Amino acid sequence: MAEKAAPPDRRPVVTPTRVVAGLCLVAPFIAMLWVSSYARIEPTLIGIPFFYWYQMAWVLISTVLTMVAYKLVQREQRAHKGGAA
């Protein structure tokens, strides 16, 4: 079968920016699914076992990483729209 050639102005779907954004979004899942890395009591933080405060820390870390991923993709889209005009 004949393959259709992509228009020359089309950018690749997988860009380094999107790879970094994807890693920012995947990191919290990996950290939370690897339970054996944090399934312990020590060290405690103000009396809270490690198991609990580690998960709560990842709530904040996940928020920051999601924001970074969003800003990276948003900046890439703005640059793409600005370059096409």
C-alpha positions in Angstrom: 0.0 0.0 0.0 1.1 3.5 -0.6 2.1 5.5 2.5 0.9 9.0 2.9 3.7 11.5 3.4 3.3 13.9 6.4 3.2 17.6 5.5 6.6 19.2 6.0 5.3 21.6 8.6 4.0 18.9 11.0 6.0 18.5 14.2 6.7 15.1 15.7 4.2 14.0 18.4 6.9 12.9 20.8 9.2 15.8 21.6 11.8 16.1 24.4 9.5 18.5 26.2 6.7 16.0 26.2 9.0 13.2 27.4 10.0 15.4 30.4 6.3 16.2 31.0 5.5 12.5 30.9 8.2 11.6 33.3 6.9 14.3 35.7 3.5 12.7 35.5 4.7 9.1 35.9 7.1 9.6 38.8 4.4 9.8 41.5 2.9 6.6 40.3 6.2 4.7 40.4 7.0 6.2 43.8 3.6 5.1 45.2 3.5 1.7 43.5 6.9 0.7 44.9 5.5 0.1 48.4 8.5 -1.8 49.7 10.6 1.4 49.5 8.5 3.1 52.1 6.8 0.3 54.1 8.5 1.0 57.4 7.9 3.1 60.5 11.3 4.8 61.0 12.2 7.6 60.5 9.3 9.4 62.1 8.5 13.1 61.5 6.9 14.8 64.5 5.7 11.5 65.7 4.2 10.4 62.3 5.6 7.1 60.9 7.5 7.2 57.7 4.8 5.2 55.9 2.3 8.0 56.3 4.4 11.2 55.9 6.1 9.8 52.8 2.8 9.4 51.1 1.6 12.9 52.2 4.9 14.4 50.9 4.1 12.8 47.5 0.8 14.6 47.5 2.7 17.9 47.5 5.4 16.6 45.1 2.8 15.4 42.7 1.1 18.8 42.7 4.4 20.5 41.8 5.3 17.9 39.1 1.8 18.2 37.5 2.2 21.9 37.4 5.6 21.6 35.8 4.3 19.2 33.2 1.4 21.5 32.4 3.6 24.6 32.0 6.0 22.7 29.8 3.3 21.5 27.4 1.6 24.9 27.5 4.9 26.6 26.6 5.5 24.2 23.8 2.0 24.7 22.4 2.4 28.5 22.5 5.8 28.3 20.8 4.3 26.0 18.1 1.3 28.4 17.5 3.6 31.4 17.5 6.0 29.8 15.0 3.2 28.8 12.6 1.8 32.4 12.4 
